[in-house]
């Protein structure tokens, strides 16, 4: 006997209109109360062709709930191969930084003693990091430079060594940098294969300089813009991340006009995207709208330049929910776990950027030797296969147990689920993205 699949979500869109999502197949259909009645058992009034289509797309099934769960999890075993380990390597050259941003997710590190902050990778550690990459994933590209701030002038020789060593090994590079001193590294960067440098601005000068200051409290807008201009002039691609929250969202049109005036829009050497600040919180790194109101989101969609930048920033969420690219059910919540691997200046390895520098969360070492500890194998278990409460949950393949870092601190275990994300998805994200598709079209969504 046909029944609605246990993995079908019902998302209210407006009065009498719904979005139905199959979290296993990734199929989505919109419908009215008539379709809702079909899913509640009213098949006798439904056209046979419609019923056949609903069966084909997995919305209706003859399997019992127990049989369906077994069938789905057997199929998911093959998807485990998609989640390859150690494909994204990040070198934390130092935890030190020449700026103090108001929302920095690593701000807890600046409470440590100065000697700890000044520690940087040695040349021997760089060699060991590259050797570890070769053992774990020889063909991984690019190498990401991270921090702290990777491009500190006092680390010039270290950066040169990393770039030269990596180039000799056939590696390309990218980096996340604040841009304050990055322009001084252009001669080194031009000799390497640099895919992109991500640099953050928080809007126009009046906004930016209140949020992104030097350690001495000075504004940084003009110096960072100078770096971007010089990098672009040198032919180095820059990704400009515009960070905002409820207090600054209405300043974004002003900034985007500035970006357009600078020639940063619709150019091959610069990409601009906007992303809310403070998204490392309850609900994890997909909690994009935790510091915004719905009226803020509506505002973001009114200006075409702002809308494009915002939706590019929302790309990870759009992909996670199956609105873009081929749908792959989620077996692990984090967009990078277990692929990302951080090598820090103390020889430690981390998997989660919310725990960097906290030895309690180190999953092993790469120096003086490569080895993983029990914490690493616990992180590897943080999938819907090992968290039993996820087995019978219809949200499992979009949520995948939620944020591990959050549950560790709030519940004392990496293997406990956090069910914040499904509530956000049903009440905010699915309706928002579906309505944007209806208004702006799927073709434009592909451009984002």
Buried (B, 14 or more C-beta within 10 A) or exposed (E): EBBBBBBBBBBBBEEEBBBBBBBBBBBBBEBEEEBBBBBEEEBEEBEEEBBEBBBEBBBBBEBEEEEBBEEBBEEBEEEEEEBEBBBBBBBBBBBBBBBBBEBBBBEEBBEEEEEBBEBBBBEEBBBBBBBBBEEBBEEBBBBBBBBBBBBBEEBBEBBBBBBEBBBEEEBEBBBBBBBBBBBBBBEBBEEBBBBBBBBBBBBBBEBBBBBBBBEEEEBBBEBBBBBBBBBBEBEBBBBBBBBBBBEBBBBBBBBBBBBEEBEBBEEEBBBBBBBBBBBBBBBBBBBBBBBBEEEBBEBBBEBEBBBBBBBBBBBBBBBBBBBBEEBBBBBBBBBBBBBBBBBBBBBBBBBBBBBBBBEEBBBBBBBEEBEBEEBBEBBBEBBBBBBEEBBEBBBBBBBBBBBBBBBBEEEEEBBBBBBBBBEBBBEBBBBBBBBBBEEBEEEBBEEB
